[in-house]
Amino acid sequence: MQSLKIYNTLSREKEVFQPLHPPHVGLYVCGPTVYNYVHLGNVRTFLTFDTLVRYLRHSGYKVRYVRNITDVGHLTGDSDEGEDKIGRMARLEQIEPMEIVHRYTDDFHKVLEQFNILPPSIEPTATGHIVEQIEAVKTLLDKNLAYESNGSVYFDIERYNQQHKDYGKLSGRILEDLLTETRDLDGIGEKKSPLDFAIWKKAAPDHLMRWPSPWGSGFPGWHLECTCMSTKYLGKQFDIHGGGMDLKFPHHECEIAQGTGLNEVSPVKYWMHSNMLTVNGQKMSKSLGNSFLPNELFAGSHHLLEQAYSPMTVRFFMLQSQYRSTLDFSNEALKAAQKGYKRLINGLRLIRDMEFMADETIAVDVKQVEEVEKAIEGAYEGMNDDLNTAVAIAHLFALLKKINQLYMLQVKPAQLGEEVFNKLKTTYMTFLADILGLEEERNQAFEPLIDGLLDLYRDFKTQKQYDKVDQVRSVFKQNGLVIKDLKHKIDWAYEE
């Protein structure tokens, strides 16, 4: 097993990862609320935990990855008031709410598939776990950690904190300060305190998504669904809970309170949060007109984009930054990522076809071996340091340099020795494909066509038909490829 350190939001320190039941790992990630199309902030979060799952599995762990779908149609944002967006859309289109849910869930899956993000082990829905949520509400009422008010049920923050004294420990909020900030709202509405949150909400007469309960017709609160589904599939306490930075407070803070209140144990050992996206230094938001949908990136149709960028270019771009750092989108950064991605993939094509060739006349070169070993070790050290993919990628470029030297015959395989050569090949291929999830964006069925054009190119060069040589080069260029005239062969590569 790799000695992986992860930054635990709960302790605010990097900790050596030690699962509760090795080699099994339980991971829960808050999934989408399906009343909108997937935006890039979502993609970065799911890409972060896709990379974590890939690396944990590569390291020998058996991961049960649970990612939920919020399809109840809870109210606006983090509040207990507002409009049910799924219900509103269903009314406007005069269709069932579950048709809205299915449409956006299907879009969510398609977008993640384009980015080569692996599906979770289990993908439960909030509507599929209403029974569990009602039972949780009953338990919290029995423990006097919740109270009924006018058909709704609220979690009692002050009573919880009297018993456990830890509300706010994830986000660093102090309950007394929160109460002081909201004191002027006391006595307004159904809550004892403005900090209390709904775990069951009474449905208004026109609310479409509703279920019968001991407190009347209603629907569960947003925070409760994650507690119930994570507990059902991962147990009362599990290893890792992830999500975006925006969920840390109040959503994840409320999950800790609910889980601890229900089961008398803190529900999660390690909390991980990915950071936000910015565009040209500004926060990404619809109001500023700088929010991209993935398809706008792929088509280059957004007014801030100078060209289209492929899914793997965007994936590589995101991986160039450590997940806890802010990531800034710009055309310059995306173009640089496009070039870097193609360089790495060109290297993947080369090393995939290379085989070790023994040569007893060539001695193993200690310096060459040390350079390869150092780059491999550095790539793993980067991943083990809180999934620092940026550091890992830098060391992959060092391996790429060695691959290019082998390809250009500047270094012979025998100088590395069979073991180190094979280690170089396996590490590079494994990191790109299995750990970082980068793949070639080319239809393999066109490989024979490319080879055929290269044969024509060689014939035209031999016959000195340079006009036709230029025509073949032009065809390659139009398709994002270049022909490489080398001393020892004629080959092709992705244009960088």
N, C-alpha and C positions, 0 to 999 in steps of 0.2 A: 504494500500500500504506500502511496505517496504521502509525505508529511505535509498535508495541505493546511495552510493557515487562512482563515476567513475573518473579515471584520464583522464582529457581532455588534449590531446596533444597540443591543441591550446593555452590553458591558462597555461599549465604545472603545474596544480594543481588538487587536487581531489575536485570535485564539487558534490553537492547533485543533483541527477538526477531529472530534472523537464521537462517533455515532453512539446512540443509546444501546443499540443491539447490532454490533458489527457482525458480518459485513453488510447488514441491511440498513438502508437509509430511507427515512420518510421525509419527503419534500412536498410542501404545499405552496402554491403560488396563486394569488388572487387573479382570476381571469377577467374577461371583459364584461361590461354591462351592455347587453346587446340591443341598444336602441340607436346606435350610430356606427358609422364605418370605422375601421381600425385606423388610428393615426400612428405616426412614427414614434411617438412617445411610448405607446403600447408595444410597438415592435421592439424597441430597445430593451424594455423590461423582459419580454419573453425570450429575446435573443440572449440576454444575460443568463437566464436560468436554463436555457437550452445548452449553453456552453458549460454551465456547472454540471448538468446531468451527463453530458458527454464525457467530461473529464472525470467525474466520479466513477462512471462505468468503465472508462479506460483504466482507472486506478484499481479496479477490482471490486468495487462496491456494487451491491444489488439495490438499485434505486426504485422505489415506488413513488412516482411523480404524479401528484394530484393537482389538477388545475380546474377551477370551477367555472361555470357559466352563470352569470347573474341574469336571470330571465323573469324574475318576479315583477319587475317594473317598479322598483322602489322610487321614492320621491326624489326631488331635486337635490343633488349634491349630498352633503353630509347632514342636512337638516331633516326634521320629522314633518315638515310642511312642504307644500308645493304641489306640482303637477306630476302625475304618473305619465312619463314620456312614452312608454310603450302603448299605454291605453290611448293617449292623445293621437298617436300616429295611426293606431288601429281605427279610431273613429273617423279620422280624416280620409282614410283610404277605404273605409267601410269593409274591413276584413277582421278576422279574429286576431287577437293579440299574439297568439302563437305563430301566426303567419309572419308577423314582424320579427319575432324571435328567430324563426327558422332562417329568414332571409339574411339577417345580420350575423347569425352564427355560421352560416354557410360562407359568407364573405370573410369572416374571421379565419376560418380554416384555410380558405384558398390563399389568402394573403400570407399566412404563416408558412404554407407549403411552398410558395414562391421563394421565400427566404431560406428554405431548407431547414426550417425549425421542426424538430421532431414532435410528434403527438405525445401527450402525457400518457401515463399508465392508465389513469382513470380521469374522466371528465364529467363530474356530476353537475347537475343543474339544481338551482334553488327550488324550482317548482317540483322537482322530483323528491324533495326532502322536507315537505311541509309537515309531515307527521313528526319527524325528529325535532323540528323547530318548535312545534306546539308542546312537545314533551319537555324540551329545554325550558320553555317559558314557565311551565308548571313547576319544575324543579326550583327555578330561581324565585318564584313566588313562595314556595314552601320554605325556602331558606331565608325569607324576608330580605332578599337582595333585589326585589322588584315589587312594584305595586300597580294595581289596576286603577285607571282613571277614565271614566266615561267611555268604556269599551276598548280602550287602548291599554297596553301594559308597558311600563317604563322601568329601565334598570336604574337602581338607586345608587348613584356614585358615592355620595357621602357615607351611606351605610356600609357599602363595600370597603371604602377606605378605612373606616373604623375597625373593620375586621382584619384587613390585609395590609393597609398602610403603604401601598405601592402603586396607586393609580398615577400615571404620568411617568413611570420609570423608563419606558421605551423612548419617549420623545423628550424627556427632561423637563416636562411641565410640572409645576408644583400646584397641588390642588387648591391651596389657600389663595394663591395668586389668580388662578382661574376663576374662583368664586368671587374674588374682589372685582375682577374685570367685568363680571356679568351680574353683579349684585343688583343693579338697577332694574333688572328684568324679573326679579323674584316675584312670585305670585301671579305672573301672567300666564294664562293658558292652563293646560292640564297637569304640568309637571310640578313636582315639589321644588326642583332646582333646574335652572336653565341648562346645567351640564348633563342632566339625565337624558338618556336616549331611548327611543322606542325599540322594544324587542317584539312587540305585536301592535299593529296599528289598525284602528277601526276604519273600515272602508266607508268612504262617502257614498251616497246613493248612486252616483254616476261612475264609480270606480269599477272597471271591468274585471280586473284580476283580484279575486277574493276567494276565501275559503272559510268554512264554518269552524268555530272554535268555542271553547267554554266561555269566552268573553264577547262572543258575537261574531258576525261576519267581518273578516279583515284579511290582513296579509302580514307576513313577518318583516321585521326590521332588517335593514341592509347588513348590519354588523353580525347579526345572529347566524346568517346562513353559513359563513365561513367557519365559525366555531363548530357548528353541527356537522358539516361535511368533513372537515379535517379530523374531527374526533372519530367519526364513523369509519373512515378509511385508513387513518394513521394512528389512532389510539388517543388516550387522554393526554399523553405527552409525546411529542415527536421531535425530529432533529432540526429541520430547517423550514422557516416560513419566509417567503419572499414576496416582493412587490415593488412598485415604484415609490420614490421618496414621498410623493404626495399622499400616500396611504398610511404613513407612519402615525399621524394624528389627524382625525380621531380614530380611524377605522381599526388599525392594528392595536392601538391602545385599548379600545373597547373589546377587541377579541381577547386580549390578555385578561381583562377584568371578568368577562363572561366565562372563559375557560377555567380560570382559577376559582371563580365562584361556583361553577357547576361541579368541578372534579377535585377541588382542594389541592391542585398542583399547577404550577406555572406551565402552560401548554406547550411552549416551544423553547428549545435549548439555544438555537442560533437564529437571529433575525437578520435578514439581508435586504438591502434596499438599493435599487439602481437610481442614478441621478437623472436630472432633467435634460432636455434638449434646448438649444438656443439656435437662432438663425441670424447670422451676421452680428452676433453679440447681444441680440434681443431675445427675450423669452418667446418661445413658440406659442402662438395663440391665434384663434380664429379672428378675434377682434382686431388684431394687428395685420391680418391678411398674410401672415407668414407661416401658416400651418399647412404642411404638405400631407396629402394622402399618398400612400405608396404608389397607386396607379399613376398619379401625377408625376412622380419621380421617374417611373418607368417610361412614360410617354414624353416627358419633358414639357408638359403642357402648363405648368404653373408659371406665372408671370415673373417669378424670381429666378427661374432656371434658364440657363443658357443652352442646355442640351438635355437629352435623356440619359438616365443612369440605370444600369441593369441591377437586378436584385442582388447578385453576388458582389457587385461594386459597393452597394449600400451596406451589405453585411460586413464586408471587409472594412469599410469606413468606420462602422460602429465598433468593430473589434480592435481598431487602432487606438482606442481610448479605454482606459480602465473603467469598469462599470460604475464606480462611485464618483467619477469625475464628470463635470459638465461637458457635454459634447456639442460643439458649435458647427452647424451646417453652413456651408458656403460653396459657391461654384468652384472656387480654387481648391478647397479641401476635397471635394468630391472628384475633381479631375485628377488630383494627386492620388487619391485612393484607386481610381480606375486604372491608372498606370501601375501602381503597386500590385494590385490584384492580378493584372495580366502578367506581370513579371513572375509572380509566384506560380501562377498556373502554367506558364511556359516551362518553368523549372519542373513542375509536376509531370508534364508530358515527357520531358527529357529523362528524368530519373526513373520513370516507370518502365522505360524501354532499355535501360542500362543493365548489364549483367557483369558480374566480376570476371575478370580475365586474369588468370594466374600468369606470372612471368618471373621465372627463377633468376633472370638476369637483373631484375630490379629489386632493390632493397626497400624495406618499409622505411618511410620518411617520418621520423619522430615529430618534426614540426607540423607536417600535414595532419598527422593523427591527432596531435594536441589541439589544433584549430577545430577539427570536427568534434572532438570530445567536449571542448569548451562550449561550442555552440549548442550542442545537444543538452548539456547540463544547464546552460543558461535558459533554454526554452522551458525546461521543467521547473527551474527555480522561479521563473516568471509566473507560471501557472500556479505554483504552490504558494506564491505570495499574494493571496487574496485574488486569484484569477486575473493576474495582471497580463492580459492578452497583448498589450502594447509591447511589453518587454519580451514576451515569447515570440512575437512576430519579428522583432528586431533580430533575434538570434536565428530565426528561420531565414532571414535575408543573408545572414552569414553562411548558412548551409547552402543557400542558393548560389552564392559566389563560388563555393567549392564544386557544386554541380556543373556550373558553367565552365569551370576550369577543366573538369573531366570531359565535358562535351567537346571542348575546343582542343583536347589532347594536350593541354598545358600541364595537367596532372594525370598520371596513369593510375588506374584502379589498384595495381599492385603496390603503389606507394602507400596506400592506406591499409593494405592487408584485407583479407576477405571479411573478417569479423567487423572491422570498423566501416568498410564499404557497405556491407549489408545493414549495419546499424544506421548509417547515414540515410540510406534508401528508405528503410522502414520508418524511421523517425519523421522524415520529411513528409512522406505520404500519409502517415497516421495523423500527424498534427493538422495538415491541411484538410484532409477529408473527414476524419473521424472526430477530432477534437474541436477544430474551428469551424467545421461544417461547410468549407468552401468547395465548390465543384465547378467543373467546366461548363460554361454556358454555350454548348455546341451540340448539335444533333449528330450523334455518332454515325448515323446512317450516311452522312456526307463525307466520311473519311475516304471511301473509295474514289469519290469525285475529286477530292483534293489531291489524292495520289495520282490520279489520271492526269490532272492538269499539270502536276509537277513533271510527269513523264514527257508531256508535250513541251513543257518549258525547256527541259534538258535537250530534247531533239532540236528545238528551234535555235538554241544556243550553239549546238554543234554545227548546225547548218548555217549559222550566222544570219538567221532571219530575225533581225533585231526589232523590226516593227511588230512581229508576232510575240516576241519576248516581252515587249512593253505592254501588249494587249493582255497577256496572261498576268503580268504584274498588276495591271490596273484592275482586273477581275478580283484578284486577291485583296487588294487595298479596299475596294468597294465593300468587301465582306469582312473588314476588320482584321485582315491577315497580311503578313508580309512574307516574301520569299527571301531566304538567306543563302547567299552564295558564299560557301565556306571552302577552304582549301581542300578539305577531305570529303565534302559532300554538298549536295544542294538540299535544303530543308525548308520548312516553313515555321512560322510562330505567330502568336497573337500580336497585333500591332499595339505597342505600348504608348 
